[in-house]
Amino acid sequence: MKKIINDPKDVVGESVDGFGRAHADLVRVETDPLYVVRADAPIAGKVGLVSGGGSGHEPLHAGYVGFGMLDAAVPGAVFTSPTPDPILAATKAVDGGAGVLHIVKNYTGDVLNFETAAELAAADGIEVKAVVTNDDVAVKDSLYTAGRRGVGGTVIVEKIAGAAAERGDSLDEVAAIAERVNANARSMGLALTPCTVPHAGEPSFELADDEVEIGIGIHGEPGRERIKLEPADALVERLLDPILEDLPYASGDRVLLFVNGMGGTPLMELYIAYRHAAAVLDGRGIAVERDLVGNYITSLEMQGMSITLVKLDDEMIELWDAPVQTPSLRWGR
Amino acid sequence: MKKIINDPKDVVGESVDGFGRAHADLVRVETDPLYVVRADAPIAGKVGLVSGGGSGHEPLHAGYVGFGMLDAAVPGAVFTSPTPDPILAATKAVDGGAGVLHIVKNYTGDVLNFETAAELAAADGIEVKAVVTNDDVAVKDSLYTAGRRGVGGTVIVEKIAGAAAERGDSLDEVAAIAERVNANARSMGLALTPCTVPHAGEPSFELADDEVEIGIGIHGEPGRERIKLEPADALVERLLDPILEDLPYASGDRVLLFVNGMGGTPLMELYIAYRHAAAVLDGRGIAVERDLVGNYITSLEMQGMSITLVKLDDEMIELWDAPVQTPSLRWGR
């Protein structure tokens, strides 16, 4: 295992500490229990947004804490759900009296632990709602999931719901738009290489030099099939075709096209994939109104990519374009 | 070779095409010859900034084309300088009557080709000045260089000089501040893994499972020494100590600390490195006033990192903070 780390058991703590130092203008790091919170939280009268999950998917979620997106992020150990305790603490820290929305990727541990934290928060008089993202079309159930996994669509849910909260929407309204984004989002990923969880020390699976895992999960869990390496355009279609059929997306739709790197893939390759994905959509009469290209939800150093489509409406576009000021996504202010 | 590409000879053209489609709100791609230019260029009365060099270092340089940074970027083949022809075309395209500054990383091919383009532009009545960045302390000369290599400091030069041009500084003034940033910048990098140039198909060098190349260049060219893998904190000191001694940086200095990934390194590792670098500087009485952490000047899928320090003054801080709106660096507007 070759990584820029110290003791494997310290990777999350040290990384979050470095993150907090680097972005002290935007966020504050609490260590007992561990969570990341907006520097100006709680904001009176604003719905608070909390997300979290296992570490190793950076910049998700801590990189999206700030104006116009999340109020707090709760990092668990690598690929391991945070316990209810830090989720509860983060929920309390962002409660400005208007309630708190939990944005939870659909993994069994995350769902359970966020539910427990929500019950404890409710007992303390904080109104909590939860949106569970489940945009991955690759597999019905998985190693970590009953139902579909939450992947790239989560980033878009966090941005759009964050903008809704920032403009003053109520908890019901923010939850509704988060649900609407998730319902209109579909994703699928592939891996060229595995990744190594630091405390495991060995790659989580093996791929031959000419193999690609289609439908990979963000923890390296199996997808639909293992194929021989193909040209980029063919790989793009292997992801995009099942996505398009699933919602389905149709001629005349307006979409956000999100081409995401799994952590170890250079931007050059993501733009090559974006180019063909945009051309395929163009050919089907689907208008790419907004896009996002880069490493936004990753699996440590895994090489690979995922594609996410979100069918947009006018309100979603307005909220996507709204100002955001976080360590890893910022524009407009 | 496992990459998300089609024909290796098309990687630059397809990637730049995808980039142009994804960021059509900010940039325009010209293909004959190939360069990327601000959508609103030329801007009358503003000094134009042009950079470029071999591809494979994305987001450098095309990702920095936009308001407050570069007016154009000229991508060559992977790890190969662009020829004078596209540099000349980009120079003409951004000439708003106030002259053009070339920002050139110190590699023999880049320096020669930008010089030739500058002479041709001068013959056409365009005033051109050039700043050559050479911030890498690792080696005196290298495989591709007479003198020190231009690396991470280039990103900071482009941001600060771009802000100076945007506020209306003259060509002499923009050139002077670019020189001042370069003179106050020092960098050094390391690699955990090699990278593979697509048209070569094989890794550019080999590293054993427990080896690290200290002082690596951004094309995988050799550095100072090859060592056994060490903990992150020790690796940080192997880069930071020679940097600190070189300028030298001293107690009371204010700096920008830039921890850069080489393309394949997860953000988690970069924040672990940032954490210790910030602590070392703190221990020496050097104030980290600004920072940048992420993959900003890369070597394809190489795993590794570089550290850049820039000694700041009030004007440099003001220009760093000024609004910037490019595909890969944006804030404040």
Boltz contact constraints between the chains, C-beta under 6 A:
constraints:
  - contact:
      token1: [A, 2]
      token2: [B, 192]
      max_distance: 6.0
  - contact:
      token1: [A, 3]
      token2: [B, 269]
      max_distance: 6.0
  - contact:
      token1: [A, 4]
      token2: [B, 232]
      max_distance: 6.0
  - contact:
      token1: [A, 4]
      token2: [B, 269]
      max_distance: 6.0
  - contact:
      token1: [A, 4]
      token2: [B, 273]
      max_distance: 6.0
  - contact:
      token1: [A, 5]
      token2: [B, 232]
      max_distance: 6.0
  - contact:
      token1: [A, 5]
      token2: [B, 272]
      max_distance: 6.0
  - contact:
      token1: [A, 6]
      token2: [B, 231]
      max_distance: 6.0
  - contact:
      token1: [A, 6]
      token2: [B, 232]
      max_distance: 6.0
  - contact:
      token1: [A, 6]
      token2: [B, 233]
      max_distance: 6.0
  - contact:
      token1: [A, 14]
      token2: [B, 272]
      max_distance: 6.0
  - contact:
      token1: [A, 14]
      token2: [B, 275]
      max_distance: 6.0
  - contact:
      token1: [A, 15]
      token2: [B, 268]
      max_distance: 6.0
  - contact:
      token1: [A, 15]
      token2: [B, 271]
      max_distance: 6.0
  - contact:
      token1: [A, 15]
      token2: [B, 272]
      max_distance: 6.0
  - contact:
      token1: [A, 17]
      token2: [B, 275]
      max_distance: 6.0
  - contact:
      token1: [A, 18]
      token2: [B, 271]
      max_distance: 6.0
  - contact:
      token1: [A, 18]
      token2: [B, 272]
      max_distance: 6.0
  - contact:
      token1: [A, 18]
      token2: [B, 274]
      max_distance: 6.0
  - contact:
      token1: [A, 18]
      token2: [B, 275]
      max_distance: 6.0
  - contact:
      token1: [A, 19]
      token2: [B, 271]
      max_distance: 6.0
  - contact:
      token1: [A, 21]
      token2: [B, 278]
      max_distance: 6.0
  - contact:
      token1: [A, 22]
      token2: [B, 274]
      max_distance: 6.0
  - contact:
      token1: [A, 22]
      token2: [B, 291]
      max_distance: 6.0
  - contact:
      token1: [A, 22]
      token2: [B, 293]
      max_distance: 6.0
  - contact:
      token1: [A, 58]
      token2: [B, 267]
      max_distance: 6.0
  - contact:
      token1: [A, 58]
      token2: [B, 268]
      max_distance: 6.0
  - contact:
      token1: [A, 59]
      token2: [B, 267]
      max_distance: 6.0
  - contact:
      token1: [A, 192]
      token2: [B, 2]
      max_distance: 6.0
  - contact:
      token1: [A, 231]
      token2: [B, 6]
      max_distance: 6.0
  - contact:
      token1: [A, 232]
      token2: [B, 4]
      max_distance: 6.0
  - contact:
      token1: [A, 232]
      token2: [B, 5]
      max_distance: 6.0
  - contact:
      token1: [A, 232]
      token2: [B, 6]
      max_distance: 6.0
  - contact:
      token1: [A, 233]
      token2: [B, 6]
      max_distance: 6.0
  - contact:
      token1: [A, 263]
      token2: [B, 266]
      max_distance: 6.0
  - contact:
      token1: [A, 264]
      token2: [B, 264]
      max_distance: 6.0
  - contact:
      token1: [A, 264]
      token2: [B, 301]
      max_distance: 6.0
  - contact:
      token1: [A, 266]
      token2: [B, 263]
      max_distance: 6.0
  - contact:
      token1: [A, 266]
      token2: [B, 300]
      max_distance: 6.0
  - contact:
      token1: [A, 266]
      token2: [B, 301]
      max_distance: 6.0
  - contact:
      token1: [A, 267]
      token2: [B, 58]
      max_distance: 6.0
  - contact:
      token1: [A, 267]
      token2: [B, 59]
      max_distance: 6.0
  - contact:
      token1: [A, 268]
      token2: [B, 15]
      max_distance: 6.0
  - contact:
      token1: [A, 268]
      token2: [B, 58]
      max_distance: 6.0
  - contact:
      token1: [A, 269]
      token2: [B, 3]
      max_distance: 6.0
  - contact:
      token1: [A, 269]
      token2: [B, 4]
      max_distance: 6.0
  - contact:
      token1: [A, 271]
      token2: [B, 15]
      max_distance: 6.0
  - contact:
      token1: [A, 271]
      token2: [B, 18]
      max_distance: 6.0
  - contact:
      token1: [A, 271]
      token2: [B, 19]
      max_distance: 6.0
  - contact:
      token1: [A, 272]
      token2: [B, 5]
      max_distance: 6.0
  - contact:
      token1: [A, 272]
      token2: [B, 14]
      max_distance: 6.0
  - contact:
      token1: [A, 272]
      token2: [B, 15]
      max_distance: 6.0
  - contact:
      token1: [A, 272]
      token2: [B, 18]
      max_distance: 6.0
  - contact:
      token1: [A, 273]
      token2: [B, 4]
      max_distance: 6.0
  - contact:
      token1: [A, 274]
      token2: [B, 18]
      max_distance: 6.0
  - contact:
      token1: [A, 274]
      token2: [B, 22]
      max_distance: 6.0
  - contact:
      token1: [A, 275]
      token2: [B, 14]
      max_distance: 6.0
  - contact:
      token1: [A, 275]
      token2: [B, 17]
      max_distance: 6.0
  - contact:
      token1: [A, 275]
      token2: [B, 18]
      max_distance: 6.0
  - contact:
      token1: [A, 278]
      token2: [B, 21]
      max_distance: 6.0
  - contact:
      token1: [A, 291]
      token2: [B, 22]
      max_distance: 6.0
  - contact:
      token1: [A, 293]
      token2: [B, 22]
      max_distance: 6.0
  - contact:
      token1: [A, 300]
      token2: [B, 266]
      max_distance: 6.0
  - contact:
      token1: [A, 301]
      token2: [B, 264]
      max_distance: 6.0
  - contact:
      token1: [A, 301]
      token2: [B, 266]
      max_distance: 6.0
  - contact:
      token1: [A, 330]
      token2: [B, 331]
      max_distance: 6.0
  - contact:
      token1: [A, 331]
      token2: [B, 330]
      max_distance: 6.0
